[in-house]
Amino acid sequence: MISCAEAVEQLWEYLDGALIEQDRAAIEEHLSFCRRCCGEVEFADELRVFLAREASEEIPDEVRARLITTLDGLGTV
């Protein structure tokens, strides 16, 4: 069983479908019981959709500040 840290470390590769089957299965097993990491996956997936949709527009300063604060809290920046 993988830890939360291991799951989050592989989050973007998981969402991109870039993991080998064994790693994908390990993350999905972890997500089946970890509510915190499920929230991380949902947030990251929604963020990807938002950024893809709004890529042609400038992100407002207020949204950028909230995004940076959130990413800082996740330890990804």
N, C-alpha and C positions, 0 to 999 in steps of 0.2 A: 504494500500500500504506500502511495506517495504522500508527502506532506503538503500542507498548504503552500509553503514556499516553493516547492518543486512544481506544483500545479500552476501557480501564478507565473513562475519563470518561463513556462512553456505556453502561456496563454495565447499570445499572438500567433505563434506557429499553429496552435490548435485551431484557432478561428480561421486561419488561412488554409487549413487542410494540408499543412506541410509536415505533419508528424508521421512517423512510421506507425503501423497498426498497433504495435505493442505500447508505444507511448500514448497514442490516442486512447486506447482502451484503459490505460492506467489513469488518465485524466478523467475519463468518463466514469470510472469506478469511484474516484475521489468525489466528483461532482454529485454522485448519487446519494451521498450522505452529508456533504459539507455545504451548508446554506451560505456561508460567507463567500466561498469561492464561486458558488452559483451566481451570487450577486455580482461578483467581479466579472464573470463571463458575460452576464446580461448587460452590465454597464459598458464593457469594452465593445460588445457587439453593437449596441445602440450608438456608441460614439463613432464607430467605423461607418455605420449607415449615415449618420449625421454629417460626418466629414466628407464622405463621398458625394452626398447630395449637395452640400454647400461649398464644395471645393472651389467653385468659380467666384464665390463671394468672399469678401474680407470678413474675418471673424470679429464681431464687436469687442471692444476692449473689456467690457464687463464679462462677456462669455469667456474670453481668453483668460482673464484673471481667475475665474471660477475653475476653469479647466486646469490651470497650472496648480492651483491650490489642491484640487482633487488628486492630480498626479503626484504632487509632493507628498500627500498623505499616503499614497500607495507605495511610495519609495521608488518611483519609476523615472523621476527627473533628476 
